[in-house]
Amino acid sequence: MKLLIKLVFTAVVAYLLQWYLPWWSVVIAGFLISLILSSNGLISFISGFWGVGIYWFILAYMTDSNTNSILTERVSAIFSLPNSFLLILVAAVIGGLAGGLGSLSGGHLRDIFRKIRRYENKYHF
């Protein structure tokens, strides 16, 4: 259940940030959600990967549908891909990796803060 919540929040925050910031704002979205909501490293990466990956897949597919596949067919021909749908999947995987790595970084930073807090409480700093 926590995975699903993080996945949805990551996708929503990535959508909102991309209205104002460049494409790499999905890294910030994953980072912030994992910094706020705690989980282990694998869950952090998976939630960021799938949250941003699904969002980018939907965004690329809608853009492709609205433009009658003009741009995706040309770019697919440049990369020698058999069809434009494969290009949409590649874009989703790239976005997913960016979101997953950002989310993993946020989870690790949260763990560092947790360890520092335990250390301070143990030695009464």
OpenMM code with the backbone's topology and positions (N, CA, C; nanometers):
from openmm import Vec3, app, unit

residues = "MET LYS LEU LEU ILE LYS LEU VAL PHE THR ALA VAL VAL ALA TYR LEU LEU GLN TRP TYR LEU PRO TRP TRP SER VAL VAL ILE ALA GLY PHE LEU ILE SER LEU ILE LEU SER SER ASN GLY LEU ILE SER PHE ILE SER GLY PHE TRP GLY VAL GLY ILE TYR TRP PHE ILE LEU ALA TYR MET THR ASP SER ASN THR ASN SER ILE LEU THR GLU ARG VAL SER ALA ILE PHE SER LEU PRO ASN SER PHE LEU LEU ILE LEU VAL ALA ALA VAL ILE GLY GLY LEU ALA GLY GLY LEU GLY SER LEU SER GLY GLY HIS LEU ARG ASP ILE PHE ARG LYS ILE ARG ARG TYR GLU ASN LYS TYR HIS PHE".split()
positions = [
    Vec3(0.0825, -0.1195, 0.0000),
    Vec3(0.0000, 0.0000, 0.0000),
    Vec3(0.0870, 0.1259, 0.0000),
    Vec3(0.1976, 0.1209, 0.0774),
    Vec3(0.2874, 0.2361, 0.0816),
    Vec3(0.3508, 0.2600, -0.0551),
    Vec3(0.3796, 0.1513, -0.1277),
    Vec3(0.4355, 0.1635, -0.2620),
    Vec3(0.3380, 0.2364, -0.3542),
    Vec3(0.2130, 0.2010, -0.3486),
    Vec3(0.1123, 0.2646, -0.4336),
    Vec3(0.0953, 0.4128, -0.4003),
    Vec3(0.0973, 0.4450, -0.2721),
    Vec3(0.0843, 0.5855, -0.2299),
    Vec3(0.2036, 0.6663, -0.2797),
    Vec3(0.3252, 0.6136, -0.2615),
    Vec3(0.4447, 0.6846, -0.3084),
    Vec3(0.4451, 0.6977, -0.4599),
    Vec3(0.3996, 0.5937, -0.5290),
    Vec3(0.3947, 0.5962, -0.6744),
    Vec3(0.3013, 0.7063, -0.7236),
    Vec3(0.1839, 0.7157, -0.6661),
    Vec3(0.0871, 0.8176, -0.7078),
    Vec3(0.1370, 0.9573, -0.6731),
    Vec3(0.1887, 0.9759, -0.5527),
    Vec3(0.2409, 1.1077, -0.5143),
    Vec3(0.3573, 1.1501, -0.6040),
    Vec3(0.4445, 1.0564, -0.6381),
    Vec3(0.5574, 1.0890, -0.7250),
    Vec3(0.5084, 1.1336, -0.8624),
    Vec3(0.4109, 1.0626, -0.9176),
    Vec3(0.3578, 1.0998, -1.0490),
    Vec3(0.2902, 1.2362, -1.0452),
    Vec3(0.2149, 1.2643, -0.9394),
    Vec3(0.1450, 1.3926, -0.9292),
    Vec3(0.2441, 1.5077, -0.9115),
    Vec3(0.3435, 1.4896, -0.8261),
    Vec3(0.4423, 1.5953, -0.8042),
    Vec3(0.5262, 1.6167, -0.9303),
    Vec3(0.5600, 1.5091, -1.0013),
    Vec3(0.6342, 1.5232, -1.1273),
    Vec3(0.5511, 1.6002, -1.2296),
    Vec3(0.4233, 1.5717, -1.2362),
    Vec3(0.3340, 1.6440, -1.3277),
    Vec3(0.3298, 1.7924, -1.2934),
    Vec3(0.3175, 1.8243, -1.1663),
    Vec3(0.3095, 1.9646, -1.1250),
    Vec3(0.4417, 2.0379, -1.1463),
    Vec3(0.5523, 1.9725, -1.1172),
    Vec3(0.6823, 2.0379, -1.1348),
    Vec3(0.7155, 2.0608, -1.2816),
    Vec3(0.6704, 1.9719, -1.3695),
    Vec3(0.7042, 1.9881, -1.5102),
    Vec3(0.6252, 2.0985, -1.5790),
    Vec3(0.5311, 2.1584, -1.5103),
    Vec3(0.4658, 2.2771, -1.5643),
    Vec3(0.5609, 2.3965, -1.5618),
    Vec3(0.6532, 2.3982, -1.4655),
    Vec3(0.7390, 2.5148, -1.4455),
    Vec3(0.8875, 2.4885, -1.4637),
    Vec3(0.9302, 2.3644, -1.4524),
    Vec3(1.0717, 2.3302, -1.4571),
    Vec3(1.1005, 2.2383, -1.5761),
    Vec3(1.2278, 2.2192, -1.6121),
    Vec3(1.2625, 2.1310, -1.7244),
    Vec3(1.2360, 1.9831, -1.6942),
    Vec3(1.2739, 1.8986, -1.7869),
    Vec3(1.2444, 1.7554, -1.7770),
    Vec3(1.3054, 1.6913, -1.6540),
    Vec3(1.4207, 1.7395, -1.6075),
    Vec3(1.4891, 1.6768, -1.4949),
    Vec3(1.4198, 1.7047, -1.3612),
    Vec3(1.3115, 1.7785, -1.3615),
    Vec3(1.2384, 1.8023, -1.2371),
    Vec3(1.1751, 1.6745, -1.1829),
    Vec3(1.1664, 1.5692, -1.2651),
    Vec3(1.1145, 1.4418, -1.2149),
    Vec3(1.2083, 1.3826, -1.1105),
    Vec3(1.3368, 1.4151, -1.1203),
    Vec3(1.4332, 1.3709, -1.0189),
    Vec3(1.4007, 1.4383, -0.8858),
    Vec3(1.3684, 1.5657, -0.8907),
    Vec3(1.3326, 1.6401, -0.7694),
    Vec3(1.2042, 1.5839, -0.7089),
    Vec3(1.1083, 1.5488, -0.7935),
    Vec3(0.9821, 1.4930, -0.7444),
    Vec3(1.0058, 1.3632, -0.6685),
    Vec3(1.0812, 1.2723, -0.7278),
    Vec3(1.1116, 1.1462, -0.6600),
    Vec3(1.1903, 1.1670, -0.5320),
    Vec3(1.2853, 1.2601, -0.5363),
    Vec3(1.3673, 1.2904, -0.4198),
    Vec3(1.2813, 1.3411, -0.3041),
    Vec3(1.1926, 1.4363, -0.3319),
    Vec3(1.1102, 1.4948, -0.2262),
    Vec3(1.0130, 1.3947, -0.1660),
    Vec3(0.9508, 1.3142, -0.2490),
    Vec3(0.8546, 1.2166, -0.1972),
    Vec3(0.9251, 1.1127, -0.1106),
    Vec3(1.0417, 1.0651, -0.1511),
    Vec3(1.1133, 0.9675, -0.0682),
    Vec3(1.1736, 1.0301, 0.0564),
    Vec3(1.2012, 1.1587, 0.0512),
    Vec3(1.2507, 1.2263, 0.1703),
    Vec3(1.1391, 1.2419, 0.2732),
    Vec3(1.0172, 1.2613, 0.2274),
    Vec3(0.9028, 1.2816, 0.3172),
    Vec3(0.8467, 1.1482, 0.3665),
    Vec3(0.8270, 1.0533, 0.2765),
    Vec3(0.7677, 0.9238, 0.3124),
    Vec3(0.8781, 0.8188, 0.3229),
    Vec3(0.8900, 0.7562, 0.4368),
    Vec3(0.9994, 0.6607, 0.4575),
    Vec3(0.9666, 0.5236, 0.3983),
    Vec3(1.0692, 0.4588, 0.3487),
    Vec3(1.0621, 0.3203, 0.3023),
    Vec3(1.2049, 0.2737, 0.2757),
    Vec3(1.2196, 0.1455, 0.2452),
    Vec3(1.3549, 0.0960, 0.2188),
    Vec3(1.3990, 0.1363, 0.0785),
    Vec3(1.5222, 0.1069, 0.0432),
    Vec3(1.5796, 0.1509, -0.0826),
    Vec3(1.5104, 0.0950, -0.2055),
    Vec3(1.4736, -0.0327, -0.2016),
    Vec3(1.4094, -0.0946, -0.3166),
    Vec3(1.2720, -0.0339, -0.3425),
    Vec3(1.1943, -0.0152, -0.2376),
    Vec3(1.0611, 0.0450, -0.2533),
    Vec3(1.0740, 0.1883, -0.3023),
    Vec3(1.1728, 0.2617, -0.2543),
    Vec3(1.1943, 0.3988, -0.3004),
    Vec3(1.2236, 0.4015, -0.4501),
    Vec3(1.3154, 0.3157, -0.4940),
    Vec3(1.3494, 0.3143, -0.6361),
    Vec3(1.2306, 0.2727, -0.7214),
    Vec3(1.1609, 0.1675, -0.6810),
    Vec3(1.0487, 0.1180, -0.7604),
    Vec3(0.9379, 0.2217, -0.7706),
    Vec3(0.9077, 0.2896, -0.6592),
    Vec3(0.8010, 0.3900, -0.6633),
    Vec3(0.8380, 0.5072, -0.7533),
    Vec3(0.9630, 0.5508, -0.7476),
    Vec3(1.0069, 0.6586, -0.8357),
    Vec3(1.0111, 0.6162, -0.9811),
    Vec3(1.0594, 0.4946, -1.0061),
    Vec3(1.0692, 0.4443, -1.1434),
    Vec3(0.9321, 0.4314, -1.2070),
    Vec3(0.8404, 0.3633, -1.1384),
    Vec3(0.7084, 0.3414, -1.1968),
    Vec3(0.6235, 0.4674, -1.1970),
    Vec3(0.6364, 0.5503, -1.0960),
    Vec3(0.5594, 0.6742, -1.0927),
    Vec3(0.5928, 0.7656, -1.2084),
    Vec3(0.7203, 0.7911, -1.2286),
    Vec3(0.7633, 0.8787, -1.3383),
    Vec3(0.7525, 0.8060, -1.4722),
    Vec3(0.7833, 0.6776, -1.4759),
    Vec3(0.7751, 0.6018, -1.6007),
    Vec3(0.6342, 0.5972, -1.6573),
    Vec3(0.5373, 0.5718, -1.5725),
    Vec3(0.3974, 0.5695, -1.6180),
    Vec3(0.3537, 0.7093, -1.6606),
    Vec3(0.3932, 0.8093, -1.5832),
    Vec3(0.3574, 0.9473, -1.6196),
    Vec3(0.4165, 0.9847, -1.7549),
    Vec3(0.5439, 0.9558, -1.7775),
    Vec3(0.6071, 0.9898, -1.9055),
    Vec3(0.5494, 0.9077, -2.0201),
    Vec3(0.5115, 0.7811, -1.9935),
    Vec3(0.4502, 0.7001, -2.0978),
    Vec3(0.3174, 0.7616, -2.1417),
    Vec3(0.2355, 0.7988, -2.0458),
    Vec3(0.1061, 0.8595, -2.0777),
    Vec3(0.1260, 0.9920, -2.1507),
    Vec3(0.2195, 1.0732, -2.1026),
    Vec3(0.2465, 1.2022, -2.1660),
    Vec3(0.2954, 1.1843, -2.3101),
    Vec3(0.3884, 1.0927, -2.3328),
    Vec3(0.4414, 1.0696, -2.4675),
    Vec3(0.3349, 1.0104, -2.5593),
    Vec3(0.2538, 0.9196, -2.5069),
    Vec3(0.1498, 0.8588, -2.5893),
    Vec3(0.0432, 0.9614, -2.6294),
    Vec3(0.0052, 1.0473, -2.5349),
    Vec3(-0.0938, 1.1499, -2.5669),
    Vec3(-0.0381, 1.2500, -2.6680),
    Vec3(0.0872, 1.2894, -2.6522),
    Vec3(0.1497, 1.3804, -2.7476),
    Vec3(0.1587, 1.3156, -2.8852),
    Vec3(0.1944, 1.1879, -2.8880),
    Vec3(0.2032, 1.1149, -3.0139),
    Vec3(0.0662, 1.1056, -3.0815),
    Vec3(-0.0372, 1.0794, -3.0047),
    Vec3(-0.1721, 1.0689, -3.0606),
    Vec3(-0.2227, 1.2026, -3.1125),
    Vec3(-0.1929, 1.3085, -3.0399),
    Vec3(-0.2416, 1.4407, -3.0800),
    Vec3(-0.1710, 1.4961, -3.2038),
    Vec3(-0.0482, 1.4510, -3.2308),
    Vec3(0.0273, 1.5025, -3.3457),
    Vec3(0.0301, 1.4040, -3.4617),
    Vec3(-0.0531, 1.3009, -3.4569),
    Vec3(-0.0609, 1.1996, -3.5631),
    Vec3(0.0731, 1.1311, -3.5898),
    Vec3(0.1544, 1.1154, -3.4894),
    Vec3(0.2814, 1.0411, -3.4917),
    Vec3(0.3845, 1.0977, -3.5886),
    Vec3(0.3766, 1.2240, -3.6202),
    Vec3(0.4708, 1.2821, -3.7167),
    Vec3(0.6128, 1.2798, -3.6616),
    Vec3(0.6323, 1.3358, -3.5418),
    Vec3(0.7669, 1.3456, -3.4854),
    Vec3(0.8214, 1.2096, -3.4439),
    Vec3(0.7401, 1.1266, -3.3803),
    Vec3(0.7897, 0.9974, -3.3328),
    Vec3(0.8279, 0.9057, -3.4481),
    Vec3(0.7575, 0.9136, -3.5600),
    Vec3(0.7961, 0.8317, -3.6751),
    Vec3(0.9311, 0.8758, -3.7311),
    Vec3(0.9547, 1.0054, -3.7351),
    Vec3(1.0827, 1.0550, -3.7871),
    Vec3(1.1983, 1.0207, -3.6940),
    Vec3(1.1775, 1.0376, -3.5638),
    Vec3(1.2835, 1.0044, -3.4682),
    Vec3(1.3061, 0.8533, -3.4647),
    Vec3(1.2013, 0.7749, -3.4771),
    Vec3(1.2158, 0.6293, -3.4832),
    Vec3(1.2971, 0.5878, -3.6048),
    Vec3(1.2772, 0.6575, -3.7164),
    Vec3(1.3555, 0.6265, -3.8369),
    Vec3(1.5029, 0.6607, -3.8160),
    Vec3(1.5311, 0.7688, -3.7430),
    Vec3(1.6704, 0.8051, -3.7169),
    Vec3(1.7402, 0.6975, -3.6343),
    Vec3(1.6710, 0.6436, -3.5343),
    Vec3(1.7299, 0.5412, -3.4477),
    Vec3(1.7080, 0.3997, -3.4999),
    Vec3(1.6517, 0.3856, -3.6177),
    Vec3(1.6238, 0.2553, -3.6812),
    Vec3(1.5356, 0.1663, -3.5943),
    Vec3(1.4370, 0.2256, -3.5311),
    Vec3(1.3409, 0.1500, -3.4522),
    Vec3(1.2266, 0.1051, -3.5432),
    Vec3(1.1725, -0.0145, -3.5204),
    Vec3(1.0693, -0.0648, -3.6115),
    Vec3(0.9376, 0.0137, -3.6080),
    Vec3(0.9037, 0.0724, -3.4935),
    Vec3(0.7807, 0.1521, -3.4872),
    Vec3(0.7958, 0.2621, -3.3824),
    Vec3(0.7016, 0.3537, -3.3835),
    Vec3(0.7111, 0.4687, -3.2934),
    Vec3(0.6738, 0.4330, -3.1498),
    Vec3(0.6000, 0.3224, -3.1303),
    Vec3(0.5623, 0.2828, -2.9946),
    Vec3(0.6852, 0.2452, -2.9127),
    Vec3(0.7843, 0.1869, -2.9767),
    Vec3(0.9077, 0.1509, -2.9061),
    Vec3(0.9808, 0.2754, -2.8573),
    Vec3(0.9739, 0.3838, -2.9332),
    Vec3(1.0344, 0.5098, -2.8912),
    Vec3(0.9640, 0.5652, -2.7671),
    Vec3(0.8332, 0.5492, -2.7601),
    Vec3(0.7579, 0.5928, -2.6422),
    Vec3(0.7998, 0.5107, -2.5203),
    Vec3(0.8205, 0.3816, -2.5383),
    Vec3(0.8673, 0.2973, -2.4269),
    Vec3(1.0073, 0.3357, -2.3813),
    Vec3(1.0945, 0.3687, -2.4752),
    Vec3(1.2306, 0.4110, -2.4393),
    Vec3(1.2256, 0.5405, -2.3587),
    Vec3(1.1417, 0.6337, -2.3996),
    Vec3(1.1268, 0.7589, -2.3252),
    Vec3(1.0743, 0.7328, -2.1839),
    Vec3(0.9796, 0.6406, -2.1706),
    Vec3(0.9251, 0.6079, -2.0385),
    Vec3(1.0318, 0.5444, -1.9488),
    Vec3(1.1162, 0.4599, -2.0047),
    Vec3(1.2226, 0.3956, -1.9262),
    Vec3(1.3262, 0.4993, -1.8828),
    Vec3(1.3610, 0.5907, -1.9717),
    Vec3(1.4580, 0.6948, -1.9353),
    Vec3(1.4018, 0.7829, -1.8240),
    Vec3(1.2771, 0.8234, -1.8361),
    Vec3(1.2140, 0.9017, -1.7296),
    Vec3(1.2025, 0.8227, -1.6007),
    Vec3(1.1708, 0.6942, -1.6128),
    Vec3(1.1615, 0.6097, -1.4948),
    Vec3(1.2937, 0.5954, -1.4227),
    Vec3(1.4019, 0.5802, -1.4979),
    Vec3(1.5339, 0.5716, -1.4352),
    Vec3(1.5701, 0.7013, -1.3629),
    Vec3(1.5387, 0.8141, -1.4244),
    Vec3(1.5669, 0.9425, -1.3595),
    Vec3(1.4858, 0.9560, -1.2303),
    Vec3(1.3580, 0.9241, -1.2367),
    Vec3(1.2736, 0.9323, -1.1166),
    Vec3(1.3141, 0.8319, -1.0105),
    Vec3(1.3508, 0.7116, -1.0526),
    Vec3(1.3923, 0.6093, -0.9569),
    Vec3(1.5212, 0.6444, -0.8855),
    Vec3(1.6175, 0.6973, -0.9581),
    Vec3(1.7441, 0.7354, -0.8946),
    Vec3(1.7257, 0.8557, -0.8020),
    Vec3(1.6410, 0.9498, -0.8410),
    Vec3(1.6111, 1.0619, -0.7521),
    Vec3(1.5419, 1.0157, -0.6258),
    Vec3(1.4495, 0.9235, -0.6411),
    Vec3(1.3777, 0.8696, -0.5265),
    Vec3(1.4709, 0.7898, -0.4351),
    Vec3(1.5591, 0.7128, -0.4933),
    Vec3(1.6564, 0.6374, -0.4140),
    Vec3(1.7475, 0.7310, -0.3356),
    Vec3(1.7884, 0.8411, -0.3970),
    Vec3(1.8729, 0.9397, -0.3283),
    Vec3(1.7990, 1.0028, -0.2108),
    Vec3(1.6724, 1.0349, -0.2300),
    Vec3(1.5932, 1.0915, -0.1204),
    Vec3(1.5767, 0.9940, -0.0055),
    Vec3(1.5569, 0.8667, -0.0372),
    Vec3(1.5458, 0.7654, 0.0677),
    Vec3(1.6740, 0.7479, 0.1462),
    Vec3(1.7862, 0.7516, 0.0767),
    Vec3(1.9150, 0.7389, 0.1462),
    Vec3(1.9454, 0.8618, 0.2317),
    Vec3(1.9105, 0.9796, 0.1839),
    Vec3(1.9321, 1.0995, 0.2648),
    Vec3(1.8456, 1.0955, 0.3908),
    Vec3(1.7239, 1.0446, 0.3789),
    Vec3(1.6380, 1.0294, 0.4969),
    Vec3(1.7008, 0.9324, 0.5970),
    Vec3(1.7608, 0.8241, 0.5484),
    Vec3(1.8286, 0.7291, 0.6369),
    Vec3(1.9480, 0.7927, 0.7067),
    Vec3(2.0203, 0.8775, 0.6361),
    Vec3(2.1341, 0.9471, 0.6982),
    Vec3(2.0863, 1.0377, 0.8105),
    Vec3(1.9796, 1.1132, 0.7863),
    Vec3(1.9253, 1.1998, 0.8916),
    Vec3(1.8771, 1.1181, 1.0112),
    Vec3(1.8189, 1.0027, 0.9847),
    Vec3(1.7700, 0.9164, 1.0926),
    Vec3(1.8865, 0.8651, 1.1772),
    Vec3(1.9975, 0.8283, 1.1132),
    Vec3(2.1145, 0.7797, 1.1869),
    Vec3(2.1791, 0.8908, 1.2682),
    Vec3(2.1838, 1.0115, 1.2149),
    Vec3(2.2396, 1.1248, 1.2887),
    Vec3(2.1546, 1.1544, 1.4108),
    Vec3(2.0236, 1.1496, 1.3951),
    Vec3(1.9332, 1.1759, 1.5069),
    Vec3(1.9506, 1.0713, 1.6169),
    Vec3(1.9672, 0.9438, 1.5780),
    Vec3(1.9907, 0.8388, 1.6776),
    Vec3(2.1222, 0.8616, 1.7511),
    Vec3(2.2248, 0.9019, 1.6772),
    Vec3(2.3554, 0.9274, 1.7360),
    Vec3(2.3481, 1.0434, 1.8355),
    Vec3(2.2756, 1.1508, 1.7990),
    Vec3(2.2626, 1.2658, 1.8878),
    Vec3(2.1847, 1.2286, 2.0136),
    Vec3(2.0805, 1.1481, 1.9986),
    Vec3(2.0028, 1.1072, 2.1160),
    Vec3(2.0823, 1.0128, 2.2061),
    Vec3(2.1685, 0.9345, 2.1482),
    Vec3(2.2461, 0.8396, 2.2261),
    Vec3(2.3526, 0.9105, 2.3096),
    Vec3(2.4153, 1.0119, 2.2532),
    Vec3(2.5236, 1.0801, 2.3227),
    Vec3(2.4833, 1.2184, 2.3749),
    Vec3(2.3574, 1.2544, 2.3648),
    Vec3(2.3003, 1.3770, 2.4217),
    Vec3(2.3712, 1.5032, 2.3748),
    Vec3(2.3804, 1.5193, 2.2452),
    Vec3(2.4394, 1.6420, 2.1902),
    Vec3(2.3380, 1.7528, 2.1897),
] * unit.nanometer
topology = app.Topology()
chain = topology.addChain("A")
for resn in residues:
    res = topology.addResidue(resn, chain)
    for name in ("N", "CA", "C"):
        topology.addAtom(name, app.Element.getBySymbol(name[0]), res)
